[in-house]
Amino acid sequence: MTSGTALAYQAAPKPNIDISRTLESARSQVEKRFLDGGAVLLSVMEVLNQLLNSLDRLTKALDSDGASDTAADLAQTIRSLLDLPAMEAKRQQNFGVLSEAGTKLRTHVTDMQETMRYLRTFAVTVKITGAGIAEFAGFAEEILERIHSGTTEVNDFAAQLNALEKDLKVAMSFGSTTAKAYDTTVPKVVEALQRDVQTISGHRKELARIASQVGAIARGVQGKVASTLSALQIGDITRQRIEHVQSSFAFLEDFFASDEGRALNADARERIENVIHHLTAAQMRDMVADFQRDSSSVVKTIASFGGDTQGILDLRDEMQGQGDSADGNFMRELEASVSTALGIVRQVETARLQADKISQSTLGTASNLLQRIETIRAVKTDIHYMALNTNLRCSRMGEEGRSINVVTAELRIFAAKLDESADHIVTGLTGLEGAASNIASGQEAGGRRLDERLSGAVENLRSAANVMEGELATLSEHGREVASKITLSISKLDFQHDLGEVLSSCADTLSEMAGDYIADISDLEEVIAPLSERIFKVYTMSQERVVHRDVIPAANGAPVLTLVETEKKDDEDLFADALF
């Protein structure tokens, strides 16, 4: 007896129920439900991994070098735009210097043109005066040709100077308009770009914060899922213990079919059967208690998924709401804002390019004018020496060459005036070149074109916006899928509701079969010992062995090491079978 008190045994009536079919049905349901539950949890784990991968890609998009380059380009554009008014004022100042230099040159060019007219008049006089002298006929034609060549150079010089003055008038007028436009447009563009730079930084930090929170919740759910998967061992434990109860009944039948069993009388057989019924009922009750406790823990963990799911969905909505546009993509808003600024900056850049063109034209004109001055100087030198040579000839001719000598002397005097005008022009051209160089150097200080830098920023923003739209859409889809999977898992993993009732019903049936009292088999200890030992060996949990010894104590002299020796192996088998 295991009750410690001798109780009169009365065989309990056997209920009209197929207990084997009931146990097999319970075992099958446990196996199926826990397999389904494990599959659901694995699918939740998979979609959580996809969610975290999407978050990682979104975080990388926010932390990419392209986003940093965009902010840097915008910041540099802001600095350049802020410098534009001062640069334009300086440019206008240099244009004024150019205009003043051109005006001074105009006076000296006019003097040169007047001088060339006088030279031509004297050359014609030489030709008329020396008409009767053969040796001066060729000289007069030659000197007229040189004066004509010099006149052409001076006139071309004057034409280029006129073109320069016209360009300067256009540039100064355009520059005045540009300066006024800068006063109205640059502050607005700078304000918008500064706001955009702050927006990029602020939104990146905010999205990174939200992504971090979503990631923390998702990883927390991952931990809960992993913990729940581990807790699902209760399903395998329950299935095994049902199988052990089934084995106990099978071993009992085998025992009664053996020689030892057939040798027993009806009373002994009924008492042994009653003890085994009490044993199986005790195992089922203990199993149900463990199942209810552990499955309750699983249900509580699964129930907490609901709050986690809502947290992920709320953060997803918050992340999508990081912007005023319909799709909530602040990068798309930035792209539109910077694109608007780009249109204005292109107008600014057009003004700069036109001013640069004038500067380069001025530099080229100054260089050409210097070359023409040297040509004019050469003409003056030729005329001077030709006149000097004529003076010498006239001196040898005496009275006949006196009239020609007077005219050629005048030629030399007016040719010298060309030199004076040329010196003044060279001095003026030096100032012209200096002013033009100042304009050019002011332009070059800007470095990369403003519209190119801003266009690059727009492309970076467009690319980032496309990536964000894709990743936010993916994130949203994964968020919905996580919520759906978790909702499904809550219904699939509520083992207590259905399986708890089935297992409790099996325990009640076995208890009813066993009856209120357990039979006294103290006189049958040696007979039942092989059956008890055979049942004992199939146990894989130590708790089963404790329950067994509470019902059927070990016979005197029976080894007690079985419990310790098999426990390590049983735990390893348990882990191996944890997920069936």
SEBARO-137550 format. One record per residue (C-alpha): x negated, y, z. Coordinates in pm, 1 decimal. Layout:
# SEBARO-137550
          u          v          w
          X          Y          Z
...
//
This chain:
# SEBARO-137550
          u          v          w
        0.0        0.0        0.0
     -120.6      357.5      -67.8
      138.4      539.2      141.8
      -20.7      444.3      470.3
      322.9      343.0      600.7
      481.6        5.0      539.8
      792.6       68.6      336.2
     1049.9     -189.9      244.5
     1020.9     -239.9     -128.7
     1326.5     -248.6     -345.8
     1277.6     -285.5     -719.1
     1394.5       29.1     -893.2
     1649.8      -14.8    -1168.8
     1494.9       15.7    -1514.7
     1653.1      299.8    -1709.8
     1783.9      224.5    -2052.6
     1520.7      424.3    -2238.4
     1228.9      339.7    -2457.0
      946.4      502.9    -2259.5
      684.4      406.7    -2518.5
      871.6      596.8    -2789.0
      915.2      894.7    -2557.3
      542.4      903.0    -2471.9
      440.4      867.0    -2837.5
      674.4     1149.4    -2933.8
      528.9     1373.1    -2661.7
      173.2     1285.4    -2767.5
      248.5     1359.7    -3132.4
      406.9     1693.4    -3048.8
      111.4     1795.0    -2831.2
     -133.4     1699.9    -3104.8
       56.9     1883.8    -3378.4
      131.0     2197.3    -3179.3
     -227.2     2238.0    -3063.6
     -364.5     2167.4    -3410.6
     -130.5     2434.2    -3549.9
     -223.1     2671.3    -3270.5
     -594.1     2620.0    -3335.8
     -543.6     2685.0    -3708.0
     -355.8     3007.6    -3631.5
     -629.4     3127.8    -3398.5
     -897.1     3048.6    -3656.8
     -701.5     3249.1    -3915.2
     -681.2     3539.1    -3666.1
    -1056.1     3512.8    -3614.2
    -1113.0     3518.6    -3990.6
     -902.6     3829.6    -4049.1
    -1069.0     3998.2    -3750.0
    -1405.3     3931.0    -3912.2
    -1275.4     4089.7    -4233.6
    -1153.8     4389.5    -4034.6
    -1493.9     4431.3    -3869.7
    -1672.0     4396.6    -4205.5
    -1445.9     4667.3    -4347.1
    -1526.5     4889.7    -4048.7
    -1898.1     4830.2    -4102.0
    -1870.0     4932.2    -4468.3
    -1671.0     5241.8    -4374.3
    -1926.7     5334.8    -4108.6
    -2209.2     5291.4    -4358.3
    -2023.5     5512.7    -4605.0
    -1994.8     5782.1    -4338.2
    -2359.7     5748.6    -4238.3
    -2496.3     5723.3    -4594.1
    -2773.9     5947.3    -4723.0
    -2529.3     6082.5    -4982.9
    -2315.3     6240.0    -4710.7
    -2624.7     6393.6    -4549.6
    -2746.6     6519.6    -4888.7
    -2405.6     6674.9    -4953.2
    -2414.8     6867.9    -4626.2
    -2771.5     6977.0    -4703.1
    -2674.7     7091.4    -5054.5
    -2381.7     7288.7    -4919.7
    -2598.0     7448.3    -4651.5
    -2863.1     7544.3    -4910.4
    -2592.8     7683.5    -5141.6
    -2459.9     7894.2    -4855.4
    -2806.3     8039.1    -4791.7
    -2852.9     8111.5    -5162.3
    -2511.1     8274.8    -5188.8
    -2584.3     8493.4    -4887.5
    -2904.1     8607.9    -5062.9
    -2723.9     8697.0    -5387.4
    -2604.9     9050.7    -5298.5
    -2954.5     9157.8    -5190.5
    -3106.4     8988.7    -5496.2
    -2860.9     9166.9    -5725.7
    -2929.7     9502.4    -5560.0
    -3301.7     9448.0    -5611.6
    -3237.7     9341.4    -5969.1
    -3040.1     9660.4    -6032.6
    -3322.1     9861.4    -5880.7
    -3569.5     9696.7    -6117.8
    -3333.7     9755.2    -6409.1
    -3337.7    10123.2    -6312.2
    -3716.9    10119.4    -6318.0
    -3705.1     9953.5    -6660.7
    -3462.8    10214.7    -6789.4
    -3680.5    10498.1    -6661.1
    -3988.2    10340.3    -6818.6
    -3801.7    10302.9    -7148.9
    -3695.9    10669.6    -7139.9
    -4057.4    10782.3    -7091.8
    -4167.8    10554.7    -7374.6
    -3903.6    10705.3    -7598.7
    -4069.9    11052.6    -7570.0
    -4410.1    10918.2    -7668.6
    -4271.3    10709.7    -7953.6
    -4096.0    11019.1    -8087.9
    -4430.1    11202.8    -8073.2
    -4594.5    10918.8    -8266.6
    -4323.1    10926.7    -8531.5
    -4369.3    11303.7    -8566.1
    -4745.2    11258.0    -8591.8
    -4704.2    10995.6    -8862.4
    -4487.4    11238.9    -9063.0
    -4759.2    11506.6    -9037.4
    -5024.7    11254.9    -9141.3
    -4820.7    11156.0    -9445.4
    -4779.6    11524.2    -9537.6
    -5153.9    11583.2    -9516.0
    -5224.8    11266.6    -9713.1
    -4993.9    11385.7    -9992.7
    -5171.2    11724.3    -9982.6
    -5506.7    11546.1   -10020.5
    -5370.0    11360.0   -10321.0
    -5245.7    11683.1   -10484.1
    -5559.2    11880.3   -10401.9
    -5794.1    11613.4   -10527.7
    -5589.6    11533.0   -10835.6
    -5860.0    11664.4   -11063.1
    -6139.7    11484.3   -10883.2
    -6169.9    11119.3   -10986.6
    -6347.8    10992.6   -10676.0
    -6067.1    11112.1   -10443.9
    -5776.5    10960.2   -10638.7
    -5828.5    10612.0   -10493.7
    -5892.1    10752.7   -10144.7
    -5559.2    10937.0   -10142.3
    -5366.3    10622.0   -10237.6
    -5548.9    10415.0    -9975.9
    -5490.4    10660.9    -9694.2
    -5120.6    10693.0    -9789.6
    -5091.1    10315.0    -9774.5
    -5245.8    10302.6    -9427.9
    -5020.4    10585.3    -9305.2
    -4716.9    10404.1    -9449.6
    -4824.9    10084.8    -9266.2
    -4866.4    10278.3    -8940.2
    -4529.6    10446.5    -8985.6
    -4364.1    10104.4    -9027.7
    -4525.8     9980.8    -8705.5
    -4416.3    10288.4    -8513.4
    -4060.1    10262.6    -8647.5
    -4046.2     9891.9    -8558.2
    -4178.1     9983.3    -8214.9
    -3898.0    10239.8    -8182.2
    -3636.8     9985.5    -8297.8
    -3749.4     9732.7    -8035.4
    -3742.3    10001.5    -7771.7
    -3387.3    10088.0    -7878.7
    -3284.3     9722.3    -7848.0
    -3438.6     9707.8    -7501.8
    -3249.0    10017.4    -7393.3
    -2921.1     9868.4    -7520.4
    -2984.9     9541.3    -7334.0
    -3060.8     9735.1    -7019.9
    -2736.9     9931.5    -7045.8
    -2540.6     9606.2    -7083.5
    -2730.7     9444.9    -6796.6
    -2684.6     9739.3    -6564.3
    -2314.1     9759.2    -6646.8
    -2273.5     9382.4    -6605.7
    -2481.2     9390.9    -6288.8
    -2265.2     9663.1    -6139.9
    -1956.2     9452.3    -6207.3
    -2134.3     9145.6    -6068.9
    -2233.0     9327.9    -5750.9
    -1869.5     9426.7    -5691.8
    -1762.1     9068.3    -5760.6
    -2019.2     8945.1    -5507.9
    -1866.8     9173.1    -5246.1
    -1526.5     9010.3    -5289.9
    -1609.4     8649.8    -5383.9
    -1931.0     8557.1    -5203.1
    -1796.6     8607.4    -4846.4
    -1489.6     8395.4    -4925.6
    -1693.6     8119.3    -5088.4
    -1947.5     8122.7    -4805.1
    -1670.0     8106.7    -4546.0
    -1507.1     7813.4    -4728.2
    -1836.0     7626.0    -4767.9
    -1932.1     7684.8    -4404.9
    -1594.1     7545.3    -4305.3
    -1653.6     7247.1    -4535.5
    -1994.5     7177.7    -4382.0
    -1840.7     7183.1    -4034.8
    -1554.8     6964.6    -4160.1
    -1796.2     6704.4    -4295.8
    -1981.8     6688.6    -3966.8
    -1670.4     6694.2    -3748.7
    -1470.7     6439.9    -3947.2
    -1766.6     6205.3    -3980.8
    -1810.5     6208.0    -3603.8
    -1436.3     6164.7    -3544.1
    -1401.8     5879.0    -3792.3
    -1711.9     5715.6    -3649.0
    -1557.3     5745.0    -3301.3
    -1227.2     5591.6    -3414.5
    -1406.7     5318.7    -3609.2
    -1608.4     5240.4    -3297.1
    -1288.2     5213.0    -3090.4
    -1122.6     4989.1    -3349.5
    -1436.7     4777.0    -3356.7
    -1439.5     4752.7    -2975.5
    -1074.5     4641.0    -2967.0
    -1128.5     4395.6    -3253.6
    -1434.6     4248.7    -3084.1
    -1236.7     4225.7    -2760.9
     -966.5     4032.9    -2944.8
    -1238.1     3815.2    -3095.3
    -1353.1     3734.4    -2743.2
     -998.4     3657.5    -2636.0
     -947.2     3436.6    -2940.5
    -1270.3     3250.4    -2865.2
    -1161.0     3212.9    -2502.8
     -818.0     3089.5    -2615.2
     -975.8     2842.0    -2855.1
    -1175.8     2707.9    -2563.9
     -864.3     2699.7    -2344.9
     -690.1     2490.4    -2608.6
     -889.0     2198.5    -2467.0
     -587.4     2154.5    -2243.8
     -410.2     2021.4    -2552.7
     -672.4     1755.2    -2609.8
     -684.9     1674.5    -2238.7
     -306.9     1637.9    -2231.5
     -308.0     1420.5    -2543.2
     -576.5     1195.4    -2394.5
     -397.3     1162.5    -2064.8
      -74.5     1065.9    -2243.5
     -275.1      805.8    -2435.8
     -416.1      678.8    -2106.5
      -63.3      642.0    -1968.8
       28.7      454.7    -2286.4
     -280.2      237.6    -2240.4
     -175.5      163.5    -1881.3
      154.4       22.2    -2005.6
      -22.9     -174.3    -2278.4
     -274.0     -315.8    -2028.9
       13.2     -410.9    -1798.9
      179.0     -607.0    -2080.8
     -153.8     -771.0    -2163.4
     -195.7     -863.1    -1796.8
      148.0    -1020.4    -1773.1
       80.4    -1213.9    -2092.7
     -246.7    -1354.3    -1952.1
     -280.5    -1677.6    -1753.6
     -311.0    -1486.0    -1427.6
        6.3    -1288.9    -1503.8
      211.1    -1586.5    -1607.2
      108.6    -1760.9    -1284.0
      273.0    -1487.8    -1075.6
      626.2    -1524.9     -948.9
      894.7    -1269.9    -1030.7
      853.6    -1080.5     -704.3
      479.3    -1034.5     -753.6
      529.4     -926.6    -1112.9
      792.7     -670.5    -1013.9
      576.2     -528.5     -734.8
      273.2     -493.1     -967.2
      492.0     -332.8    -1234.9
      631.4      -93.9     -976.7
      281.4       16.1     -869.1
      176.8       75.9    -1230.8
      495.7      276.6    -1286.2
      409.5      487.8     -979.7
       54.3      523.9    -1113.4
      169.9      644.0    -1457.3
      429.9      874.1    -1299.5
      162.5     1024.7    -1073.5
      -71.6     1073.9    -1369.8
      206.1     1241.4    -1571.2
      304.0     1471.5    -1282.7
      -57.5     1573.4    -1228.6
     -103.5     1623.5    -1603.0
      211.7     1837.8    -1625.6
       91.7     2054.2    -1335.1
     -246.4     2109.5    -1507.9
      -76.5     2172.8    -1841.5
      162.4     2429.2    -1697.2
     -121.0     2612.3    -1522.0
     -364.7     2619.9    -1817.6
     -106.6     2682.5    -2088.3
       29.4     2969.5    -1878.4
     -317.9     3124.8    -1892.2
     -321.0     3080.1    -2271.0
       21.1     3242.9    -2305.4
      -86.4     3540.6    -2091.6
     -397.9     3588.2    -2305.5
     -196.0     3565.9    -2625.6
       61.2     3809.6    -2486.7
     -215.9     4066.3    -2435.0
     -284.2     4050.3    -2810.4
       26.2     4260.3    -2864.5
     -123.2     4564.0    -2693.2
     -451.9     4513.3    -2877.1
     -269.9     4490.2    -3209.0
      -79.3     4811.3    -3143.6
     -404.0     4979.2    -3043.5
     -564.6     4880.0    -3374.8
     -261.8     4999.6    -3573.3
     -250.4     5331.1    -3382.8
     -620.5     5392.8    -3443.8
     -578.4     5293.0    -3808.5
     -301.3     5551.9    -3844.1
     -516.6     5809.3    -3667.2
     -804.0     5733.8    -3902.1
     -580.2     5768.6    -4206.5
     -448.6     6096.2    -4068.0
     -792.4     6261.4    -4071.9
     -685.9     6516.8    -4330.9
     -396.3     6729.9    -4446.7
     -349.7     6557.6    -4782.0
      -92.5     6286.6    -4844.6
     -348.0     6010.4    -4833.3
     -525.0     6153.4    -4527.3
     -864.4     6137.5    -4698.2
    -1052.5     6443.6    -4577.4
    -1330.3     6371.1    -4826.9
    -1080.0     6421.8    -5108.5
     -980.3     6755.4    -4954.8
    -1346.1     6854.7    -4932.6
    -1394.7     6757.7    -5296.3
    -1109.1     6990.0    -5397.3
    -1237.5     7273.0    -5177.3
    -1595.1     7250.8    -5302.0
    -1470.0     7217.7    -5662.4
    -1288.1     7549.6    -5620.6
    -1606.6     7705.9    -5488.1
    -1795.8     7553.4    -5781.4
    -1575.5     7741.1    -6030.0
    -1660.7     8071.3    -5863.7
    -2028.6     7983.9    -5829.8
    -2042.9     7905.8    -6202.1
    -1927.4     8260.3    -6270.8
    -2198.2     8385.3    -6038.4
    -2452.7     8167.5    -6214.2
    -2341.9     8303.0    -6553.5
    -2420.4     8653.5    -6429.1
    -2758.4     8539.7    -6306.9
    -2838.4     8370.1    -6635.1
    -2748.8     8680.7    -6835.0
    -2967.5     8895.1    -6612.3
    -3247.3     8640.2    -6647.9
    -3206.5     8647.7    -7024.6
    -3246.1     9024.4    -7021.6
    -3550.9     8992.4    -6799.3
    -3712.6     8744.0    -7031.6
    -3619.7     8957.1    -7332.8
    -3776.6     9258.1    -7163.7
    -4096.4     9068.4    -7097.3
    -4107.7     8956.9    -7460.3
    -4035.9     9308.5    -7582.8
    -4311.9     9454.3    -7366.1
    -4556.9     9196.6    -7500.5
    -4457.9     9271.3    -7861.9
    -4484.9     9644.5    -7802.7
    -4835.1     9605.8    -7667.7
    -4934.7     9415.5    -7979.5
    -4783.8     9684.5    -8202.8
    -4966.0     9957.4    -8009.8
    -5293.1     9785.2    -8089.7
    -5194.6     9774.7    -8457.0
    -5111.8    10146.7    -8446.5
    -5448.1    10215.2    -8283.9
    -5615.2    10024.6    -8568.8
    -5427.6    10236.8    -8825.0
    -5536.0    10551.6    -8641.2
    -5897.2    10431.9    -8643.1
    -5884.0    10356.5    -9016.3
    -5736.7    10699.9    -9092.1
    -5994.8    10867.2    -8869.3
    -6290.9    10704.6    -9038.8
    -6148.9    10746.2    -9386.0
    -6102.6    11118.1    -9315.0
    -6451.9    11142.9    -9169.2
    -6597.4    10972.6    -9476.7
    -6404.9    11216.7    -9697.2
    -6543.1    11512.4    -9497.9
    -6894.7    11392.0    -9561.4
    -6826.4    11355.5    -9932.7
    -6668.3    11698.4    -9949.8
    -6970.6    11852.5    -9777.1
    -7199.0    11708.4   -10049.9
    -6969.4    11840.1   -10323.3
    -6996.3    12199.8   -10202.6
    -6733.5    12450.9   -10314.6
    -6541.5    12190.9   -10515.5
    -6470.2    11975.4   -10209.1
    -6398.1    12257.1    -9964.6
    -6017.6    12246.8    -9995.1
    -6005.6    11871.3    -9953.3
    -6240.3    11899.8    -9656.7
    -5995.3    12128.6    -9476.4
    -5705.1    11886.0    -9524.3
    -5900.8    11578.3    -9413.4
    -6012.7    11764.9    -9101.5
    -5644.5    11808.2    -9014.8
    -5596.5    11436.1    -9076.8
    -5861.1    11358.6    -8817.4
    -5701.8    11596.0    -8565.1
    -5354.1    11444.5    -8598.0
    -5492.4    11089.1    -8601.4
    -5646.8    11163.9    -8262.9
    -5299.6    11262.9    -8138.5
    -5189.1    10907.2    -8223.3
    -5445.4    10783.4    -7975.6
    -5310.2    11012.4    -7703.6
    -4952.9    10890.9    -7758.5
    -5072.0    10530.3    -7765.7
    -5247.2    10575.7    -7430.6
    -4929.8    10711.6    -7274.2
    -4726.5    10423.8    -7422.9
    -4970.2    10160.9    -7290.0
    -4939.3    10313.8    -6945.3
    -4559.8    10306.0    -6978.2
    -4563.8     9947.2    -7103.0
    -4762.7     9843.0    -6798.0
    -4482.1     9975.2    -6577.4
    -4228.0     9808.4    -6805.9
    -4397.8     9472.8    -6769.3
    -4421.9     9512.3    -6392.8
    -4050.9     9586.0    -6352.8
    -3957.0     9294.9    -6580.7
    -4186.1     9061.7    -6387.6
    -4020.0     9166.9    -6061.1
    -3680.9     9075.0    -6204.7
    -3811.9     8738.8    -6323.3
    -3979.5     8657.4    -5992.7
    -3658.8     8746.8    -5807.0
    -3472.8     8494.6    -6023.1
    -3728.5     8218.5    -5980.2
    -3708.9     8249.8    -5602.5
    -3360.5     8096.3    -5623.6
    -3506.8     7761.2    -5729.6
    -3248.8     7504.3    -5840.3
    -2938.8     7649.8    -6001.3
    -2651.9     7709.6    -5761.7
    -2391.0     7542.4    -5979.5
    -2613.5     7236.1    -6028.3
    -2660.7     7196.3    -5654.3
    -2290.0     7244.7    -5586.8
    -2195.8     7014.7    -5874.7
    -2412.9     6746.0    -5716.2
    -2230.3     6801.8    -5386.9
    -1894.1     6760.8    -5564.5
    -2009.8     6432.7    -5720.5
    -2128.9     6306.3    -5381.6
    -1798.1     6403.3    -5222.6
    -1601.6     6238.4    -5504.2
    -1803.3     5918.7    -5464.9
    -1762.6     5925.0    -5085.9
    -1388.8     5992.9    -5124.4
    -1352.1     5693.9    -5357.8
    -1538.2     5470.2    -5112.4
    -1331.2     5598.6    -4820.8
    -1002.8     5548.1    -5005.8
    -1098.3     5192.0    -5086.9
    -1222.2     5112.3    -4737.8
     -928.1     5282.4    -4564.6
     -687.7     5086.2    -4786.3
     -875.4     4765.6    -4705.5
     -881.3     4857.5    -4337.6
     -509.1     4927.2    -4342.3
     -437.4     4593.9    -4509.5
     -657.1     4407.1    -4264.2
     -491.1     4591.4    -3975.7
     -146.9     4479.4    -4095.0
     -274.4     4126.1    -4146.9
     -423.8     4116.7    -3797.4
      -91.8     4231.8    -3653.6
       97.7     3969.8    -3855.4
     -139.5     3689.1    -3762.0
     -132.1     3779.5    -3393.4
      247.3     3801.5    -3392.2
      257.1     3456.1    -3549.7
        7.2     3321.9    -3297.9
      219.5     3441.0    -3004.6
      510.6     3223.4    -3119.3
      287.8     2931.9    -3219.9
       91.7     2926.9    -2894.0
      380.5     2945.6    -2648.0
      325.7     2582.5    -2546.2
      504.1     2617.1    -2215.6
      844.1     2678.7    -2366.7
      875.7     2360.0    -2573.4
      593.8     2121.4    -2479.3
      623.3     2196.8    -2109.3
      982.2     2078.8    -2113.4
      896.5     1764.7    -2312.6
      613.1     1668.2    -2077.8
      820.1     1740.8    -1766.9
     1095.4     1520.5    -1909.3
      843.3     1236.9    -1958.8
      720.5     1278.4    -1600.0
     1076.6     1271.8    -1469.8
     1152.7      957.5    -1671.2
      845.3      778.6    -1535.1
      930.1      888.6    -1181.1
     1282.1      753.3    -1228.3
     1138.4      424.0    -1352.1
      906.4      406.3    -1049.8
     1180.1      475.5     -795.7
     1156.0      640.6     -456.3
      932.1      382.5     -288.9
      612.1      212.9     -393.5
      579.3     -161.4     -350.8
      340.0     -318.6     -101.0
       72.3     -512.8     -293.5
     -175.7     -556.3      -10.0
     -149.7     -932.4      -64.1
     -214.1     -888.1     -438.3
     -526.4     -669.7     -424.4
     -750.7     -930.6     -579.5
     -489.6    -1015.0     -844.9
     -437.7     -652.4     -955.9
     -806.3     -554.1     -929.5
     -899.2     -651.3    -1294.7
     -599.2     -458.9    -1428.8
     -677.6     -157.2    -1210.4
    -1042.5     -159.8    -1317.0
     -950.1     -186.8    -1685.0
     -717.1      114.3    -1658.6
     -974.7      306.0    -1454.2
    -1238.7      267.4    -1725.3
    -1035.1      443.0    -1992.2
    -1014.4      767.6    -1795.3
    -1215.9     1062.9    -1929.0
    -1130.6     1315.5    -1657.3
    -1235.0     1296.1    -1297.7
     -890.2     1416.3    -1188.4
     -738.7     1101.1    -1341.2
     -966.8      890.4    -1127.9
     -871.1     1079.8     -814.2
     -499.9     1024.0     -887.2
     -568.5      656.2     -962.4
     -744.5      601.2     -627.9
     -461.1      774.7     -447.7
     -221.8      512.7     -586.4
     -447.4      206.9     -611.3
     -743.8      224.3     -374.4
    -1065.0       45.4     -472.0
    -1078.1     -310.8     -349.2
    -1326.7     -391.4      -72.6
    -1671.2     -443.8     -219.9
    -1578.3     -284.4     -556.0
    -1846.0      -55.3     -698.6
    -1780.0      316.8     -647.9
    -2045.3      447.0     -887.1
    -1820.0      426.4    -1188.6
    -1679.8      773.4    -1124.7
    -2020.0      943.6    -1111.9
    -2186.0      740.3    -1384.1
    -1919.8      807.5    -1644.5
    -1841.7     1168.0    -1559.2
    -2127.0     1321.4    -1764.0
    -2036.4     1119.1    -2069.3
    -1669.1     1200.6    -2024.1
    -1738.1     1576.9    -2028.2
    -1946.2     1545.3    -2345.3
    -1666.1     1346.2    -2508.7
    -1420.5     1612.3    -2397.5
    -1612.0     1889.1    -2575.3
    -1655.9     1671.5    -2883.6
    -1278.7     1619.5    -2903.4
    -1184.9     1973.6    -2792.0
    -1027.2     2072.6    -3123.5
     -928.6     1720.8    -3225.5
//
